[in-house]
């Protein structure tokens, strides 16, 4: 891939000709910037620095010291690059949040991985106005430490995220207070004891305290609920509330209104027109709900940011699959103080467009996130400046109607105004009302499917999708270094993330993929995946078969000898496949002797291309494995920088155009070309004694 960084500015009509008073259209993109290279780059935060300047930050895989590196780009008022910096070592270093300091410098918070300790740390880095590093510091250190948000206060900064202390089995919401030099002053764990909790957003309240939100496990069940916590300025809990959680709700952003209330933006599977909707909740200063609304279409919506406005309403930005080209499109919605929709806008020029952060300055809206113009793992950071006159146009429209003698109510006229100025891509407000099964009318004598034992497609409910990706090239001792295992795994990770529905994705590469870490991730899946969910596990690395034990093994990165004490046996993997409580689990293993995992005869539901088939195999549990070979060595390379197996696996996943694509179809696409172009024969079967009932893992195309 081309690793050379590129930086392009796309200039629109409204930028070429200056405005006289305000834009001729009520909503104009003045400039849009893409930054990155030939691989994967994402912006996670944006800071308005005054004079029209903005700073975007996130991470890049296209350049730097290795893995993910933190990337910071400063833009002037016209979208031109002022400077660009990367920071990090040879493993993952990412920025998730940023803030402008009182002295005009910038602080960024995220996560860094320490290769020596094998742990993740909260990471804060301070930069001056020219992008030079002033100081940096780390906090904590465990396998699940990640800082998600940072805010500035009078005497320093506050951070929020997730911590997993050594020896604990659960993750905790955590808030840390540091002074202006990065020295920790206090730390407080939050959440429900013994269950996983994660903080995603943090804001400063009018009394110099903090409001923090994210999600917590709901009691002992699999569902997640919004957790809202008010802290005083010393970190003491004043109150906390659990919101939603009927199915699952994930708070991703929070904002404080001018009158001291709180607006929480979340992705919801509890209140929805389709897969996931925006669930926007406004509470009073004590956390009591004032309104709780959902907005969205038949597919998935994800909020990236919420910003309160002078009228105590808000702007919410993020990305939607329900409106536009069927993939991610950026959305902006404007709500009044009662949660009524004032206007909405959808836009995107690429295959995928996702807004992760938002800033307001002088009436302009600035968005940052990532865009992807083709399938695969090549995404770019992006930022855009939007000139907004929607509010003024709608107010003028309503005033002109009323002054002209229109007898309708203001709310009725507002609906007409919203429709007049709606996005050309569509509208959330165009969602058809949900129709109950007993209200469906057919042309003819009743329900034509009655008596045929066919489940209608609307009953095909899918849970969340989890992926664990493992790739190992770097071995020591007796094990030769591989050339393509990590490249194969990274390509699989990038493709399924960009093209298919996956809600949670974890990857272990090289030094991260130790025996302990792999076991820990499998244990986490067994503890956290619910009975409605789906799990995809991909392993690419060395495999071994012990003839005297009649058993196959995975070889982790820290296995330097032939002793099985450092290996992970196929029978152990089989145990984990049975222990993970999801509806469907699919293991794909590209390693020597991986076919040993199949022991005993099994049966599956015969494939047919119909909704009845997909409904049936989705309803039945599955525990399946797809391997690159049987009890035989398999090749590391062989096809355009990938193993033969990985090459055809990627090709099949990439070329699929169907909404649903199950594991059997995937295997059918790759078996013949792998056999015809190598000395290995891939296998695909249910795994015996793991709870398989004949179902199929189904990839859902975005």
N, C-alpha and C positions, 0 to 999 in steps of 0.2 A: 504494500500500500504506500501511497505517497505520504511521507511524513512531514513534508514541507508545510509550514503554517501558511494559511492564507487569511486575508482579511478584506472583505468586500463590502461596499456600501451600496445599497439599492436605493436610488433616489426617485421619489414619486412626483407626480405633476404638481402637487401642492408645495413642494420644496423648491421647484425651479422658479416659480413666480411668487414673489412676496405678497403677503396679505395686506389689504388696505386697512380693514378694521377687524374682520374675523373671517374664517374660512368660508368659501362659497358652499361647501358641504358641511353638515354639522359634525362630521367625524372624519378626520384625515390623518393618515399615517405620514408624518413629515419625513422621517427617515427610518431605515431599518439596517441593522448591522449584523453580519455573521462573522464569527471569529472561531478559529480552530484550525484543524489540519485534516489529515487523511484518515483519522480513526474516530474516536468517540470523545466528545466534549460537551459539557453541560454547564449552564449558568444556574446558580441556585439563589443568588441574592443580588439586589441592585440598590445603590445608594445615590441619592441626589446630593451633589456637592455644591450647589449654587451656581449661578451664572449659566444655567443650562447644562453644566457638566454632570456626568453620571459615571459611576464605577460599577462594573459587573464582575462577579466572582463566582467560581465554582470549581470545576476540575477538568483536567484534560488527560487523555491517553495518547495524544498525538505527539507530544514532546515532553521533555523533562528527564528526570533521573530514572524513571521506571515505574510501572504500575500506573496508578492515578496520581497526578501531581496537581496541587492547588494552582489555579490560574486566575489572575486579576488583570482587568483591562480598564483603562480610563479613556473616556470619550469626551470630546468637547461638545459645545452646544449644537454643532451641525452633524454630529455623529462621526467625526474624524477621530482616529486613534491618536491619543496623546502618548500613552505608553502601555506596554504589556509585560507582565512579569509572571514567572512560574516559581513555585516553591515546593520543596519536598525532597525525600530521599529515594531509596530504591524500591519502596513498597507503596502502599496506598496512602495518600495525603489529600484530603478533600476539604473544601469550604462549604458550609451549609448556611451561614448567616453572616451579616456584616452590619457595621454601624459607623457613622461619622462621629469622631470624638469632639469634645468641646474646643480643643486646640487646633482643629482642622485636619487632624490625621485620621487614619482609618484603622478599625479593628475588625478582624475576621475570625470566626470561630468554626471549628469543624472537628475532624478526626484524623489522627495519624497512627500508623502501625509501626511498632518497634520490632525489628527483625530479631534482635538479640533476646528480648523477653518473650516474644510471640504474642504480645497483647496490643489491644487498641487503646488509645488515650484521647481524652478531650484535648483539643489543640487550639490555642489562641495566638495570633500573630498580629503585631502592630506595624503599620507602614506609614511613612511620611507622605507628603503630597506628591512626591516624585516616584513613589513606589519602592523606596528603599526601606529595608527592614530595620525597625527600631528595637524591638524585642520580640521574643516568643516564649511561650511556656506551655507545659503539658500538665494534666491533672488526671488522677486515677490510674487506670491501667488494668484492663481485664479483657475478656473475649467479646464483650458486647458494649463497650464504652463508645458513645457517640454524642457529640454536642450538636444540637439542632438549631439553637437560636441564641442571639446576644442582643442586649439592650444597654443603653448608656444611662447612668444615673449621676447625681451630683458628685459623688466621691469615688466613682469607679464604674464597674460594669457588672451585669448579672448574666448568667449563662443557664440554659435549660437543655435537657436532653435525657439520655438513658444511661444508666450505670448498672453493671453487674459485678458486685464485689466478689473477690476471690472466695470460693467455697459456697457461695449462694447458688440456688437453683433457679431463681427468678430474677427478672430485670426490674429495675426501679426507675420511676420518674425521679429526676434529680434537678435541683437548682443550686448553683454555686455563685457566690458573690466574691469578686476580686477588686483590688484597688487599682489605681491608674497605672501601676507598674506591673500588674499581673499577679500580685501576691494574693493567695486565697485568704479570705476573711471568714467565711463560713460556708458550710455545705449542708443541705437538708435533703434526705431521701423522702419521696412521696409515693402515694399509690396504695394498692391493696396488698397486704402481706401474703406471701406465698404464691401470688399470681403475677403474671407479667404486666408491666405498665411502661408507658413511653410518653415523654413530653416532646411535643413538636413545635410549640409556639409559646411566646412570652411577651408581655407588654408591661409598661410602667403605668401605675394607676395615679390618680390625682393626689393621693396622700403619700406619694413616694414609695408605695408598696408595689406588689407585683401580682399580675394575674397570669397563671400558667395553665395550659391545657394540652391534651393529647388523648390517650386512650388507656383503659384498664380492662383486664379480664372481668367479665360479669360473673360474680360469685365463683362457683367451681365449674361453670359451663364453658363452652367454646366461644360464646359471643363476646364481643367487645363493646364497651360503652364509652361515651365521652366523659372525661374526668376534668372538672374545672375547679381550680384551687386558688384562693386568695391568700397571699402572704403579706405580712407587714414588711417594713424596710429592713428588719433584722432577720427575716426568714421564718418568723413564727406563723403558724397556720391560723388564720382568722376564721375561715370556713371552707368547706369543700362540697361539691355537688357532683352527683352522677346523673348524666343526661342521656336519653336514648337507650340504646342497648337492646331494643326489642329483637333485633337480629344482630347487626354489627354496625358500629359507627366509629369513624376515625376523625378526630378533630385535627386540622392541619394549620389553622391560622386563627388569630384572635386580634381584636382591636378594641380600644377604649374610646367611647364617644365623648363629646364635649360635656354632656350632662352626667358623666360618671357611670354609664351603663357599658355592658360588654357584648360584643358581637362575635360569635364563634362560627367559623366556616368549616364544614366537615363533609366527608364523603360518606354516604349512608346506604346501607342495604336494608334498613328498616323502613324508611319512608322513601318510596321510589315509584316512578312510572316504569322502570325497566331494570337494568342490571344494577346501576348505582346512580344516585342523584346527589345534587348539592343539598345539604341540610344546613340551613342558616338559622341560628338561634340567637335571639336577643334576650339578655337577662338584665335585671336591675342590679344595683350595687351590692346586693346580698346574694346574687346568684339565682334569684327566683325568675322563672321564665316569663317573659312578656309576650313573645310570639315565637313560633317554631314552624318554619315553612320549608318546603322542598321545591326545587326547581330542576328541571331536566327533561330528557327525552327517553326513548326506549332503550338506549344503550348506556354507556358509562360516562359520568362527569366527575372531574376531580378539581377541587379548588386548590389554587396555589397561594393566594394572598387575599386578605380583606383589609380595606382601609376605610376608616370612618370619615365622614364629611361634615362641614359646618352645620348642616341642617339635622345632624344626628342620624342621618341615613348612612349608606355605605356603598362602596364599589367592591365587587368581588371579581377576581380574575382567576383563570385556570384553563382547563382544556376539556373538550367534549368530543365524543364520538357520535352523538345523536344528530348533530346538525353539520352539514357540509359534505365532505367527500367520503364519510364513513370511517375515516381514521381520525386521529386527534386534530382538532381545530381549536384555536384560541377563542375564548369567550370573555366578554366583559358584561356584567349586569349591574345596573344601578337600582338600588332599593331605597325607598323613603324610610322614615323613622319607624313606620308601622310594618315594614316588610313588603310593601306593595312594589311591584315591578314598575319602574319608570321607563327604562329603556334597556335594550340588550343588543349586543353586537358580536358577530362571529367572523373570524377572518383567518386566513392561512394560505400560503403560496406553495407549500411543499407537501410531501406525502404525510408527514407528521409535523404538527406545530404545537408546542406545549409551553404555556406560561407558568413559571414557578415563583416569580416575585414581581412586586409592583411598588412604584414610588410616585408621589405627586409633587409637582412643583409649578407654581405660578399658573395654575389651571391646566397644566399639561399632565398627561399620564405617560409614565415610562414602564415598560414591561421587559422582563428578561426571562430566559428559559433555554429551550433547545429546539432545533428543527432538524429534520431528516428528509432528504429529497429522494431517497431510494431505499430499497430493502437492504438489510444488512446492519452493520454496526457503525456506520459512518454518520455521526450526528455532529452538529456545530452549535456552539454558543450563539445566542442571538440577543439583541436588544432593539427596542423600537421606541420612538417618540410619537405620541398621538396627541393631536390638537382636538380638544373636545368642546363642542358647542351644543351638545344634545340638550342639556338642561335648559339653556336659554331658548333654543328653538321650540321645545315643548311648552315652556312657559308662555312664549309669544303666541304659539298656536292656540293654546287654551284661552288666553286673554282676548285674542281676536275673535274667537267664536262667541265668547260671552258678550263682548261689546257689540257684536253683530246681531244679538238677540237670540242666540241658540238657547233653547229652553232645557236642554239636557243638563244632568248633574255634572259637576266638575270631573268626577271619576269616570263617567261615560265618555266625556270629551277626551280625557287623558288616554283612554283605551284607543280611541281613534288616532291620537297623536303618536302613540307607541307603534301602532300598525303603520302609520305613514312613514316613520323614520326607522323602521326595523331593518335589520341586516338583510342583504340580498340572499344570504345563504340559508335563511330560515329563522325559526323562532322556537324557544322553549314553550311559549304560550300556545303553540299550535298542536301540543300533544292531545291526541284524542282521549276522551274519558275512558277509564278502565271498564270493560264490558264483562259482566258476570256470565258464567257458563250457561245459566238457565235463560239468559236474555238473547242468546245467539239464534238467529233465524236463518233457515236454509231455503233455497228455491226447490220446492218439491215436498215430498211427504216426510217432514221431520228431519232428524239428524241422520245423514247418510252413513255415518260411521257407527251408529248405534248397533250393538250386538256383535260388532267385529273385534272387540277387545283391543281397540286402538286408543292410545293416549294422545290427546291433542298436543301440538308442539309447545303451546304456552305452558304446559306442565313440566317442560324440560328445565328444571332449576339446577344451576351449577353453583357450587360453592366457590371458595377462594382457591387460587392456584399458587402453589409453592414450587420453587426450583432450587436444587442444590447442585452446583457445577464444580467438578473437581478435575484439575489438570496438573500433571507433574512431568516436567522435563528434567529437572536438576536432581540427580541422585548422587550418592557417594558410595565408597566401598566397592563391592563387587558388581554394583548395578550400573550399566552404561547409561550415559546421558541420552535422553531422547530429543528429537528435533522438532516434532510436530504436535505433541500431546497438548501442550498449553495453547498453541495456536488453534488447534481443533476445538478445545473447550471454550476459548474466548469467542470463537466464531459462533458456536452454538448459543452461548450466552447472549451475544449481541442480536442474533437473529430472533430468538424466541422473545426477547424483551421488546423488540421493535415491531414484530409482526403478529404475535400471539398474546392472548390474555395471560399475564402472570402478575400476581399482586405482591408476591414476596420472593426475592431472589437473593441467594447467598452463594458466593464463589470462594473456593480455596485453590490457590495456585502455588506451586513449588513449595517454598519453606512453610507456607501456611498449612499445607496438606499433610500434617503429621498424623500419626495414628490417633493420638489423643484428640486432635481437633476434628478429624472426620467422625470419630465415635461421638464426640460432643454434639456435632450438628445432627447426626442421626437421632441421638437421644432427644434433642430439642424438637425435632419433627414429631417424634413419638409422643412428646408431652404437650405439644401446642396445636397440632392439626386436628380439626374437628371432623366429625363423621360425614359432613357434606363436602369436604375439600378434596383437592387433587394435588398429587405430589409427583414431580419429575426429578429424577436423579441421573446425572450424567457423570461417568468416570472415564478418564483417559489417562493411562499411565501403564506402568509395568504390572503384569500378572504372573503368578507362579502356580505350578501344580506339583504337589508332593505325592509321588507315586506310592510311597510306603504308607501314607495316611489316606490315600485316595481322596484327596481334597484340594480344591483350588483356593487361591488367595489374591487379594489386592496387595500391592506393595506401596505403602505410604512413603513420603519423601524422607523420613528419618530412619528408614530401614537400610542399614549399610551392610548387613550380613545376611546369611541364609537362614537365620533362626526365625522360626515362626512366631516368636514372642513379639516381633515388631510388625507382623503382618495383620491383615484383617481377613478372616476366612469367609468364604462364600456362605458357609452355614451361619456365621454371625450376621452377615448381610441379610440372609433369608429370615433370621429372627427379627431384625429391624423392619423388614418389609411387612411381616405379620403384625408387628407392634404399632406401626403407624396407623392411626385410626381413620384416615381419610377414606373417601369412597373409592378413589382410584389412585394407584401408585404405579408408575412406570419407571423402571430402571433401564438405562442404556449404558452398556459397558463396552468400551473399546480397549480391550487388554487381552493379552495372551491367556488362554485357558479359561476365559470367562464363561464359556458354555457349561462349565461344571455346576453352575447354580441350578440347572434343570435336573431334578431327580424325580422320577415317577411320571406316570401318564396323567394328562389333564385334558379338559375339553373347554371350548369356547363357543359362544353364540355365532352361528354362521353369518358372514357379512352380506348385507344387501344395501343398496343405495336408496334409503327411504327414511322418512321421519320416524316411522314406527321402529325401525332398527336402532336409530340413534337414541330414541327415548328408552328403548329396552336396555341397551348396553350402558346407558348413563345411569339407569336405576339400579343395576346390579353392580356389586363390588368387583374390583379387579386388582390383582397383584401380579404384574407382568414384568418380564425382562426381555430386552432385545440386546443381543450380544454380537460382537463383530466376528466371532468364530466359535468353535466348539472346544474340545480338549486338544488344542493345537496352538502354535504360535501364530500371531498376526503381525502384519507389517506396520511399521511406524510411519513410513512415507508412501509415496506412490502416485499421487494425483494432485498436481498444482499446489504443492505445499501443505497438503493434508493427507492423512491416511486414506486409503481407498474407501473404507467404511464411512469415515467422517465426510468425505467429499460427496458421496451419494446421499448421505443423510441430510446434509446441508442443502443439496440440490432439491431433494424432495420437499423439504419444509419450505424452501424459498419459492418453488414453482407452484405450490398449492394455491388454488384460487377459491376453494370452497370455504364456507363459513365453518363447517365442522370437518375435522380431519383426524380420524382415530388412529390408534397405534397399529392396528392391523393393516390399514391402508398405507401407512408409512413404511411398514416392513415390506409390503408387496411392491412398493416403488423401488426399494433398494436391493432386494435379494438378488435378482438376476444380474444387474450390472456389477455387483460386488463379486459374485461367483465367476462371472465371465472375465473379470479383470484382475484377479488375484488367485492365490492358492488357498483361500479361506472361504468358509461357508457360514454366513450369519444365521443366527437362530432367533426365534421369537416364540415364546410360550408363556402361559401362566406359571407362577412359581408355586410348587406343591406345598400344601399345609401352611399357607399364609392368609387364608380367608378369601381367596378368589372365588367368585360366584359366576364367572363367565362374562363379565362386563368388559368395557374397553375404556382406556384413558383417551379423552377427546381433546385435541388441540382446538382452541376457538380463535379464529382469525379476527384481528381487530378491524 
